[in-house]
Amino acid sequence: MLRNKPRKANIATLPFRIRNNFRRLPNRFLLSDNDDNEKMVQKDFEDDNISGEEYNEYGDGDDDLEQRSDDDHIEQRSDNGDDLEQRSDDDHIEQRSDNGDDLEQRSDDDHIEQRSDNGDDLEQRSNDDHLEQRSDNDHLEQRNDNDDDLEQRSNNEEGDTNMISTSSENETESDYIMSLESDEEYETMSSDNEERHDSDISEEKLFVDEALAKDKLPSYDGDFAPYFQNLTTAALFCWIYKHNISTNAYEDLVDIIMRPEFNRDHIMAYQLSISDIIWNVLNNPSLLKEMYFGAGVDSKTKSEYWHGTLWAESPLFGQEQLMISGEIYQCGDFVYYYDNERKLGRLRAILLNEENQQYRLRIQKVLDYSDLPGTFKGELRQNRSLSGEVWLQDEPFLTITTSQISEKVAADTLRITEILYKHHTHWRIRDATFSYQHPSEYISIRQPPSPTIPVYKLFLDIYYDDFGTFRNVYHSLGGVYVQFGNMPARQRKLLKNHFVLGFVPFGGNFNEFMLPFISEMKEFEQGKLMEVNGQDAWVIAGLGVVTADLPQGNDMCGVLRHNANKGCRTCTASRESLTNFSQDVPATSRYHHITDDQFKEIFNEPATTRQRRLCTEFGLRTRPSILDRLLRERHLQTPQDVYHATAGKIGRLLKLTCELFSQKGEDEFIKAWKNFEKPKKWSRLPNPISHNASFMMSDYLRLAMIMPFILNSFLETSSLKENESRSILRRIQESRINMAKNVIIACWVYVAKTMRMVFESKFTLDSYDELQKCLEEEMKILPKVFPEFANLPNLHINIHLLVHARTYGTLINTQVGIKEMVHRIFKAMVPRTNCKNVELDLLKRYTTLFAIRHLVDGGADQRLSQPCRGFATMSSNFRNLLTNWYITEDKVSNEQEPEENEEAISSPVDFITNIILKRSLSRQDRENIIKNLPNFKSELLLSFMDIGQKSALIYSQMGWYELATYTMEESDGVFSKVHLHIGDVVTIHEEDSSECYAIIKGIFKYKGNDDKYYAFITIDWFDNINRIHNVLKCPLFRIQTSQDIRWRRIFPISIIDHVQKVHFVYDTKIDLWIKNNYYFTAI
């Protein structure tokens, strides 16, 4: 259901009413009769002014954060002659996905094609962020010349006149009226009346060949009747179409806004109902079977939201109570338990053991006076202990079985005012108010109306970010997306599982936009009865996490931006101490209940000047975010995004490193850069010296994986400017001249190592410790070598990342790399909208696409009693139609038919299908491969035995090829396309060892006794020599020689575990291979 929310005024949708008597209208216009039925006139056109996706976005006034991409350039300049350029890690976004990755939303040529059989073919391609629309039968061009003349040309077209698509009828829109008491305070008035427009559209209306009849004109009043309702709508419409949109548009925009008749409340906002989204997700059988509803999971390996502490402790997501020995224990209760002796503790969470599915209890220790370290014992605390005071001990927590529970303790019999904790291996005590409240202290939920009714608890992830809608102007929409943390990570990374809530209009207010969402969510927090799969269910939904870039994340916490004196949304560290890793984080962290008191103090201060001083003192805005009306811990549940922050650090380090090179160093670097063998599935990276500003965030991550190896291959003392080398030596307090180059490489090694840990998809308890070590090492070395990193906000967040990782299981669960890719889908739609009401048009297209997706998944329609069988079987009946479409990306395999006169390759296993071999090798190449296989026949026989055949013909037919492709079905049922090239490094699991690595030397097919062809590979193994590279800190390997016959070389293609999962670099200096420990798939 589309929700129409005007500001301060309850007015209807503003459709464009002009009719045109051209055979084909110049653009896509919304046409509406008096009964408000809307028709869309569509034209294929080619627009030179919309040939890319660049947009300008104003930064935050702090150049400590810098991130650029082809797609989003941000620049702000003042008119007084001082050009101020503001850039942020978060304001410049471009996503590239790796070939073969299941996150890739491209076809083979990195473009998206949409085609129609009715004569107008629309092809949209995204290559270097250029948008191009073409039509096979009808080419139309629209150009905006200097004199603003619009030239339209159309080729002759027969039988294909004006095409009109009719928008959905019987559409219900709920109007929300917003009023403001002050700049930050809102009252919500809901309008209960709903309007239904029912109209039959005759077949004659499918074509518009002449102007609209007089009696059909809209019945508007005013100076712009009958075309528009008011000046605001008419002026903005003309402004958009005049400039289409160029940077010169701002002069006219200012003129429009300054008109006294202009009213900002005529601009509407639209959003989808979160209730409808939840209903559709729960009634989608393909999604529901993948979702997890239950207690937090006690697992050795952490990878999902339910492995984190928040899920387990919050009554909104995990299990809030458990019956033990006839008594109900709730999370947050104080209990006695046995651990060699009877002890007091607090029940933090009820867990489900992953191995045996038995309940486990997470306990926080409560200490008596006798348990305190001697440093904190004294007469005062001893006297307080006599009156019943005890002390909480911070992490690590215990995990016990239910049988170890003794009894419950009444909370009012205990008095806790202090918490014992460790800071850098030393015990400290802090006030108990400086701690995150347990969720049970501020969350209470209603029990379902019946104990037998199924309960679904939903963990919602809200993502908000602006994206530019047009190429050459800052005209942004604020995309608000919802994800469900109940889905496993492999499902959450699919673009189709990012659900759109709506788009905040250009210049709109996020708080105002979110009011309807907040209203609905407050109902879900207490529980709501919904129909799921034909039966009643109790649905509870809560805001689990808010993900956003650095500036907008601060906004949604009510914290000042990062250039303020206290601009961190997680702690109160001052700007001068951001990169001080020794600070006492628990004592300086922000806590929701303390921030609430500070907001009250600011609000109750009548003097504006005093209010501003308090805001500066606390680092807060004048009013909290509207999201704080929901049940959440604002500072813990708005974590910093590692994707933007890491890319920003790398971008800054690259710029500083290149500035150190002498002319000789630059030449050597470019030579090493060009000669370095990068992973095959990577897209081409720009030149780091001449095109530094063209790097996208994903490019920066890939660069950091290989930069240590490139620098190690050429960097010498002469490669650096002498004065820069001496400055570095002074800062690191070294006198040896060669230490300058070593410490530069070391900086890249620490950054790459930290990045690899931050983007780890699975964590263990040891991994958390290693993460903390990497973050600390990086934070120490970068400011020491490069003073530009001192007090950088991107580096400061290293202090908080360990807490975020424990709270949400991993850090990639809250990173926005994939979420940013959703923007590209909607940016690609903009040129095909009516350009007048972009937000509404995008939402209509979105609801249409996801209606198709819902039906293909076998989802139910609320109006019907059963799913549509035709759509449910579409994935098998129309495989080509649903291939390479992001809304069906995991439904079908990308199967291809073998070429004519080519024998099909049989698969020895069920999970591998559609094997295709391509590019036959020359005779010379074949002979070179076979020459290095002295035991070819015996090893081939072993390979046939591996696939279940006891023998094979010796002189059977055989063919050698350069590459192979096949479709693999993962254990979770998701299909992935595998590309295998000669020279690729593959991972192979052997029964008697762990992961082993090999390089593919040949791919061939061989006919078995069953008259079928099978695919095989020849490999050379990497031999680990158990040595570590002194500078790069990576293991060294030696490649298997042709004389080394210890290991077999020929295997069936099914033995491969992963392709390009690892990356090896050949070091010519030592004649060995280096395993790149910093290589990973970025998104």
Secondary structure by P-SEA (a helix, b strand, c coil): cbbbbbccccccccccccccccccccccccccccccbbbbbcccccccccccbbbbbbccccccbbbbcccbbbbbbbcccbbbbbbccccbbbbbbcccccccccccccbbbbbbcccbbbbbbbcccbbbbbbccbbbbbbbccccbbbbbbcccccccbbbbbccccbbbbbbbbbbccccbbbbbbbcbbbbbbbbbcccccccccccccccccccccccccccccaaaaaaaaaaaaccccccaaaaaaaaaaccccccccbbbbbccaaaaaaaaaacaaaaaaccccccccccccccccccccccccccccccccccccccccccbbbbbbcccbbbbbbcbbbbcccccbbbbbbbbbbcccccccccccaaaaaaaaabbbbbbcccbbbbcccccccccccccccccbbbbbcccbbbbcccccccccccccbbbbccccccbbbbbbbbbbbbbccccccccccccbbbbbbbcccccccccccccccccccccccccccccaaaaaaaaaaaaabbbbbcccbbbbbbbccccccccaaaaaaaaccccccccccccccccccccccccccccccccccaaaaaaaaaaaaacccaaaaaaaaaaacccccccccccccccccccccccaaaaaaaaaaaaaaaaaaaccaaaaaaaaaaaaacccccccccccccccccccccaaaaaaaaacaaaaaaaccccccccaaaaaaaaaaacccccaaaaaaaaaaaaaaaaaaaaaacccccaaaaaaaaaaaaaaacccccccccccccccccccccaaaaaaacccccccccaaaaaaaaaaaaacccccccaaaaaaaaaaaaaaaaaaaaaccccccccccccccccccccccccccccccccccccccccccccbbbbbbcccccccccccccccaaaaaaaaaaccaaaaaaaaaaaaacccccccccbbbbbcbbbbbbbccccbbbbbbbcccbbbbbbbccccbbbbbbcccccccccccbbbbbbbbbbbbbcccccccccbbbbbcccccccccccccccccccccccbbbbbbcccccccccccccccc
